[in-house]
Amino acid sequence: MSTLTSNFQHKLEQCLCPPGNGVFTVNTAKERKEQLHQTIFGQTANIDDLWKAYLHELPKAPKAVILGVASDCGGGILRGANWGPLFLRSSLLTQYPELTAFDLGDVRVIPHLLSDKYLNESTLANCRKALYHNENSEYCVSPLSITEDVLHDFYAEFPDKGIFGIGGDHSVSYPLTKAYLQAKKKQGKRAAIIHFDAHTDLLVERLGIDLCFGSWCTHILDDLHERHHLIQVGIRSSGKPKSHWEGTFGVRQHWADEIKAQGINQTIDNILAQLANEKIDELYVSFDIDAIDDSFASATGTPEPGGLMPTETMQILKALAARYPITGADMMEIAPFTDSSGQGEIGRDKTLQVGAEISAFLLKEMSK
């Protein structure tokens, strides 16, 4: 497709906003936002108009497309991952200026909302009026709902492109992976999800809410060809043993202590052996930064000791990419302003450095 359809163009302009603007504030992080806009657009004025004009280049853009979803309403331990998209973009542009990904912008986020299914008609109407100046608008208003809706249209128009999502808490991966998996099924392709995380995210619900950072995996299982096509790596913080999660949900897990005991090479061999038997065509990598040991990734809501080292993570990713195309990915749970470890800016910068390294690798693979 050489041009955007008018309906999709209008949806993008209404439901998204320029990169870095997904967090609704007046003055907070203003300088960082302006630096990002200066780098992307060459100026800090009239950004909305420049971004809308830039959207017309999407059909000719590289395969890898960035989408920020600055929502932490699906979290619940330490908030702050809504700043991940802004800070990670800045790190990528500074450390990896050679990247050629197209930045679609940010989902417009009302910070109190999660999914439209939790809202009554009065609230939906009020939020449509606030976002779209039309209480009868057909568009969604919650970040998870907007993301899924936009991406269904995105994959329909651009089946050869892939989304790299930047969160946000890990509930954001629910619409990212759901839209991806459904699109791949329509294309006749078998896709697996490689999920790096310290936690299983396999709750059925959390305090009555079924979509959140601790449950999103559970609700995409039926969109996979087989449930064991969800492969989890780095798990180490769980109230139940590995046998419970694999037996109950049918997923495959590689816990951090197992990886350290048997070594990275054996872990890689085990993952590749499983993928080979399943005739997988493509991979989606969902990455929670807390998969990385807290000595390297402390700026997150739930930093955990005993995790993967960055070098170990890159070994796994490179081995996977050597065998399978990575056509979708995300980076979640970077929370630059959190300081539960007491490391302050040092912890933030180390976390962003590791997150940027992994993100840059995934973006380059998606661009192939």
N, C-alpha and C positions, 0 to 999 in steps of 0.2 A: 504494500500500500504506500503510495507516494504522498498522500495528503491525509490530514486528520478529517474524519467525518465531522460535520457541524455539531451533531448531537454529543459526540464524545468530547470535542473541544469545549463545548459549553459546560459539560459535566466537570471537566478538569478545572476550568476557570472558577466554577462555583464551589466545588467540594475541596479543592486544594488551595494552597497559597505558596508564595515564593519560599525557596529553601531557607530554613532557619527561622521562619515566622510561625511555626506550628504551635509554639508556646505563646499564649495570649498574655502579653505584658505591655506596659508602656515604656518603662525605663530599664527594667532588669536586663542585663546582658546586652544593652543597646550597642556598646562599642564592638562586642564580638559579632553581633548580627551585621553591623555595618562593615566590619572587616570581611566577613563571608560574602556579602553582596558586592563589595569592591572587587574581590577576587573573581567571582563568577561573572558579574555583569560589567565590571570596569567603572562603576559609579555607585553612589549610595542613594541617589534621588530617583524618583519615578520607577521604583523597583517593580511595582505591580504591572505596569505597562510593558516593561522590558521582559518580565517573566512570561506574560501572555504571548508576546511576540516570539519568545524563545520556544514556547510549546509547539509552534508550527514546524520546528526542526526535528521533532520526535520521529517521524517516519524515516528520516535519513540517518538517524542517530545510531551509535553503536548498540550491540545487543544488550549490554548491561545498563540497566536503568535504575537509578537510586530513588527511593521513596522514603521520606521521613514520617514517622508516626509518633509524635511527641506526647504520648499518653502514659500516665502511670496510675490511672484509676483502677486498673486490674491488679495492682500490687497490693501491698498490705503489711510489709515489715518496715522498711525504711523507704520513703518516697524520694523521688528526685531523678528517676530515669527518664522523665520527660525532657530533660536537658541533653540527653544522649545524642540525638540527631544533630543539634547545633554544634556541640563540642567535637563529636567524631568527624563531622564534615571538615571542620577547621583543621583538625590533625591530618586528615587525608590530603587536603589541598596543600598543606605545608610540607609534609613528609613524602608525599607521592604525587608530585605535580604532573608526572607522566601519564596518570590515569586518564582514560578517555570516556568514562561512563557519562551518560546523560542524566542530569539531575532533574527529575520531574517536579520536585518541590515537596511540600509537607501536606499531610492531611490536616484540614481545619479541625481543631480539637476544642470542644467545650470541656474543660477539665473535670467537670463533675460527672460526666457521662461515660458509659462503657459500651453498651449495646442497645439498639433501639427496642429490642424485645422487652427490656425492663421498664419502658416508659409508657405512661398512659397517653391518651389522645391529646389531652390539654397540654401536657409537657411537650409532646412532639410538635404541636402547633406553635407553642411559644418559641421553641428552639429553631424551628424553620423560619419563623419571623426574624429571629436574631441573626441567623447565618445567611439567609437568602432573601430577606425582606418580603417574604411571602409565606404566610402560615399554611398555605395549601400546596407548597412546593412538593414535588415528587421525590426529592433527594433525601437521603438519610441524614441523621444529625449526630450520631455517636461515632467515635473513632473506629471501633471495630466494624460497625455496619458500613460506614463510608468506605473504609479500606476494601472490604470484600466486594462491595458494589462496583467501585471504580476498577478493581482488578479483573473482575469478570469481563468487563468491556475491554480492558487493556489486552488481555490474552486473546479475545475474539478478534481484535483488530491487528494485533502484532504477535502471532503465535511463535515467531522465531526470536522474540526478545524475552529477557528475563528480568525480574524485579529483585533488587537488593534492598531489603527493608532495614531501616535503622530505627530501633525503638529507644525509649519506651520499655515498659515492663513486658514480660514474656507473654502476656495475654495477646499482645499484638501479633504474635506468630500464628494465632488461630486463623484470622482471615487471610494472612499472607500464604500460609500453606494450604488452606482449604481451596482458595481460588486456583492456586498452582496445580494441586493434585487433580481437581476437576477438569482443568484445561488439558492436562496431560492425558487424562483418560479419553477425552474427546479426540485427541490427536493420535490415539492408539498406542501411547507410550507407557511403559512401566517405570514408575519413578519411586525411589526410596528416599526417606527422610533420615539424614544423619544428624542427630541431636546431641550437641555438646552441652553438658549441664552438670552441676553438683547435685541437682534434685531431679526426681523422676517426672514431675509435672503431670502425674497420672491420677490425681484426685478426681472423683466424679463431680464434687462440688466443694466449695469452701464457704461455710456459714450460710448455706442456702443458695449461693451464687455459682452457677455451673461454668461460667466463662471467667477465668482469672489466670494469674501467673502460675498457679499450682495445678491447673486442670486442663489447660488448652490441648495437651497431647491426647487426652482421653477422647476429645470430641472431634478429632480428625481421623481416627483409626478407620472408620468405615469408608473414608475417601481413598484409602490405600487399596491396592489390589489384594494385599494380604497384610494382616496386622503386624507380622514380624518384619515388614518392610520399614517399620520405625526402629532404628538402631540408635541406642542411647550410649553415650561415651562420657566417662568421667564421674558417674554417679558416686556419691559418698555420704550424703546426708539424707537419711531416710529412717522413718520409724518402723519400717518393715523390711524383711530381707529381699534379696534379689528374686528368690523363688516365688514370692508372693506376686510381684509385679509381672514377671514373665508368665507365671501360671494363670493369673487373673486376666491379663490383657493381651497376652500373646506376643508382646514385643520382645526384642533382643537387647540385652544390656551388657556393657563392659564397664565394670566398676573400677574406680581409681585404684583401689588396693590390688585388684587383679592385674591391672595394667603394669603397676610397679613391680609386682611379684614375677610376672612372666616376661616382662620386657616389651618395648614398643614394637619390635619386629614381629613377635608372635601375635600381638594384638592386631596388627595390620593384616597378617596372614589370615587370622580368624574372620575379620570383617570381610576381606576380599573373597574368602571361600564362600561365605554366606551369600554375598551379592552374586557371585558367579552361578550359584545353584538356582537363583531366582530370576535369571534372565532380565536383569535390570538394565534399562536404557539410559536413564539420567538420574542425577542426584540433586537434592535440595539440602543445603547445610543450614541448620538453625543453631545459632551459637549464643548461648548465655555466657557472658563474660565470667561468671563465677565458676565455670568449668575449670578456669585457670586458678592455680594456687593463690591464696590471698596475699602471699608475698609479692606477687606481680599484679594482682587484680583486687585491690581493696576498695576502690571507689564504685561500690555496687551495694544493693540493698541487703544482700545476704552473703558476704564474703565467707569463704570456707577454707580451712587449712587442708592439707593433704591432697591437693588437686594436681592437675596436669601442669607441667612446665611449658612455657611457650615453645621451646624447641621440640618437645614431644608432640605438641599439638600440630605444629607445622609438618612434622614427619608424617603424621597420619593423613593430613589434608593433601600433601603432595603425592602420597601413595594412591589415595583415592582418585585424585585428579589425573594421574597418569593412566588410569584404566577407564574412567567414566567421565563424561561431560557433566560439569556442575552448571546447571541452568537456572538455579534460583538459590537465594541465600538470605540470611539476615544476621544482624548483630544486635543483641538485646542486653538490657539491664546495666548499661554504663550510666552511673549516677554521679556526675562530676562534683556535686556539692556535698555528698555524703562523706562522713569521716569517722565511721565506726571503729576503724583501726587506729585512729590517732595519728596517721601519717600526714594528714593535711595535703598540701599541694604536691608533695613528693608522691604520695599514693595516687592522687588524681592523675598526674602526668605519666606515671608508670602504667596505670590502667589504660589510659588513652593511647599510649605508645603500642602496647600489646594489641589492643582492639583495632588500631589502625593497621598494624602489620597483617593481622588475620583478614581484616576487611579488604585490604588492598589485594591480597592474594586471591581472595574469592572473586573480587571484581574483575581481575585480570583473567581468571579462568572463565568467567561468564562471558567475557568479551570475545572469546575465541570463536 
